[in-house]
Amino acid sequence: MENFVVISGCSSGGKSTLLAELGRRGHTVVEEPGRRIVQQQLQSGGTALPWADTEAFIRRAMAMALADRAAVASHAGLVFFDRGLIDAAAGVERLTGELTLAPLRAAHRYHHRVFLTPPWPEIYVTDPERRHGLAEAEAEYANLLQVYPSLGYEPIILPKISVTERADFIERVLAE
């Protein structure tokens, strides 16, 4: 769906801040499944956490991403996703070897341009919901740089500029 736009990339690269800015501008945004799962699991004492049960965590992320898509399926305007189904499927495939990405070549499409936040060590931080280090985040980013083009998407690397300039950049690219 050309109105479903993914913002993905390196952890702590400014995705959530950018999504908040796009939401402030009136766009529909969908929060990252991983963050929501971690928050739920920490509140409930669950173990489907990336540092406790990675497979359970990423399978939940896939299910949540599918539910997110269904929840906004009838939305006519742009919908921005903080990560989403492809990121989760890439995680499952990388962890288990299960071929979860190939079916996504034709099904559950997003806009053909995917915006990726590159590693940005100067702003990288961990927190109670993001405990992995920069090296792991960079490895995930490198994987996504291969995954998205392999599924027919055009990755657009976001420049390291202010959040308002990044939002302007995205709106400009999508208007082309």
DANOR-V840953 format. One record per residue. N is the residue number from 1. RES is the residue in one letter. PSI is psi in degrees with one decimal (999 if undefined). Layout:
BEGIN
n=N res=RES psi=PSI
n=N res=RES psi=PSI
END
This chain:
BEGIN
n=1 res=M psi=120.0
n=2 res=E psi=-12.9
n=3 res=N psi=-4.4
n=4 res=F psi=113.0
n=5 res=V psi=127.0
n=6 res=V psi=134.5
n=7 res=I psi=114.5
n=8 res=S psi=-163.2
n=9 res=G psi=-152.4
n=10 res=C psi=137.0
n=11 res=S psi=142.6
n=12 res=S psi=33.4
n=13 res=G psi=3.6
n=14 res=G psi=13.2
n=15 res=K psi=-52.5
n=16 res=S psi=-39.2
n=17 res=T psi=-41.8
n=18 res=L psi=-43.7
n=19 res=L psi=-39.0
n=20 res=A psi=-40.0
n=21 res=E psi=-42.5
n=22 res=L psi=-38.1
n=23 res=G psi=-40.3
n=24 res=R psi=-30.4
n=25 res=R psi=2.4
n=26 res=G psi=1.5
n=27 res=H psi=152.4
n=28 res=T psi=132.0
n=29 res=V psi=148.5
n=30 res=V psi=120.0
n=31 res=E psi=156.4
n=32 res=E psi=127.2
n=33 res=P psi=-42.2
n=34 res=G psi=-45.5
n=35 res=R psi=-44.2
n=36 res=R psi=-39.2
n=37 res=I psi=-45.5
n=38 res=V psi=-45.1
n=39 res=Q psi=-46.7
n=40 res=Q psi=-45.9
n=41 res=Q psi=-39.3
n=42 res=L psi=-38.5
n=43 res=Q psi=-35.9
n=44 res=S psi=-5.2
n=45 res=G psi=20.2
n=46 res=G psi=171.1
n=47 res=T psi=3.2
n=48 res=A psi=66.4
n=49 res=L psi=148.2
n=50 res=P psi=-25.7
n=51 res=W psi=-4.0
n=52 res=A psi=-50.6
n=53 res=D psi=81.6
n=54 res=T psi=-42.4
n=55 res=E psi=-44.5
n=56 res=A psi=-40.2
n=57 res=F psi=-51.2
n=58 res=I psi=-28.4
n=59 res=R psi=-37.8
n=60 res=R psi=-38.1
n=61 res=A psi=-40.4
n=62 res=M psi=-46.9
n=63 res=A psi=-42.2
n=64 res=M psi=-39.1
n=65 res=A psi=-39.0
n=66 res=L psi=-42.6
n=67 res=A psi=-39.2
n=68 res=D psi=-45.7
n=69 res=R psi=-44.4
n=70 res=A psi=-37.2
n=71 res=A psi=-27.3
n=72 res=V psi=13.4
n=73 res=A psi=-34.1
n=74 res=S psi=1.7
n=75 res=H psi=129.3
n=76 res=A psi=-27.8
n=77 res=G psi=-177.4
n=78 res=L psi=138.3
n=79 res=V psi=121.9
n=80 res=F psi=127.6
n=81 res=F psi=128.5
n=82 res=D psi=99.7
n=83 res=R psi=-148.3
n=84 res=G psi=-154.9
n=85 res=L psi=-43.6
n=86 res=I psi=-41.3
n=87 res=D psi=-44.1
n=88 res=A psi=-44.5
n=89 res=A psi=-38.3
n=90 res=A psi=-37.1
n=91 res=G psi=-42.9
n=92 res=V psi=-46.9
n=93 res=E psi=-42.1
n=94 res=R psi=-38.1
n=95 res=L psi=-44.3
n=96 res=T psi=-18.8
n=97 res=G psi=-5.4
n=98 res=E psi=133.0
n=99 res=L psi=87.1
n=100 res=T psi=-17.4
n=101 res=L psi=-39.5
n=102 res=A psi=-44.3
n=103 res=P psi=-19.1
n=104 res=L psi=-6.0
n=105 res=R psi=-38.4
n=106 res=A psi=-31.0
n=107 res=A psi=154.3
n=108 res=H psi=48.4
n=109 res=R psi=155.6
n=110 res=Y psi=-179.8
n=111 res=H psi=145.4
n=112 res=H psi=-18.3
n=113 res=R psi=128.8
n=114 res=V psi=131.0
n=115 res=F psi=126.3
n=116 res=L psi=131.9
n=117 res=T psi=124.0
n=118 res=P psi=166.2
n=119 res=P psi=137.1
n=120 res=W psi=80.0
n=121 res=P psi=-31.4
n=122 res=E psi=-23.7
n=123 res=I psi=1.4
n=124 res=Y psi=127.8
n=125 res=V psi=152.8
n=126 res=T psi=164.6
n=127 res=D psi=-179.2
n=128 res=P psi=-21.7
n=129 res=E psi=-15.8
n=130 res=R psi=97.0
n=131 res=R psi=-11.9
n=132 res=H psi=156.9
n=133 res=G psi=176.5
n=134 res=L psi=-38.1
n=135 res=A psi=-42.7
n=136 res=E psi=-39.6
n=137 res=A psi=-40.2
n=138 res=E psi=-36.2
n=139 res=A psi=-42.5
n=140 res=E psi=-43.2
n=141 res=Y psi=-46.3
n=142 res=A psi=-39.6
n=143 res=N psi=-44.1
n=144 res=L psi=-32.2
n=145 res=L psi=-24.9
n=146 res=Q psi=-39.1
n=147 res=V psi=-51.1
n=148 res=Y psi=-49.2
n=149 res=P psi=-33.0
n=150 res=S psi=-19.7
n=151 res=L psi=8.4
n=152 res=G psi=14.0
n=153 res=Y psi=152.9
n=154 res=E psi=107.0
n=155 res=P psi=133.5
n=156 res=I psi=115.4
n=157 res=I psi=122.2
n=158 res=L psi=135.2
n=159 res=P psi=156.5
n=160 res=K psi=80.9
n=161 res=I psi=178.7
n=162 res=S psi=160.6
n=163 res=V psi=-39.1
n=164 res=T psi=-38.7
n=165 res=E psi=-36.1
n=166 res=R psi=-43.8
n=167 res=A psi=-42.6
n=168 res=D psi=-44.5
n=169 res=F psi=-48.5
n=170 res=I psi=-47.6
n=171 res=E psi=-38.6
n=172 res=R psi=-47.0
n=173 res=V psi=-41.5
n=174 res=L psi=-23.8
n=175 res=A psi=-16.9
n=176 res=E psi=999
END
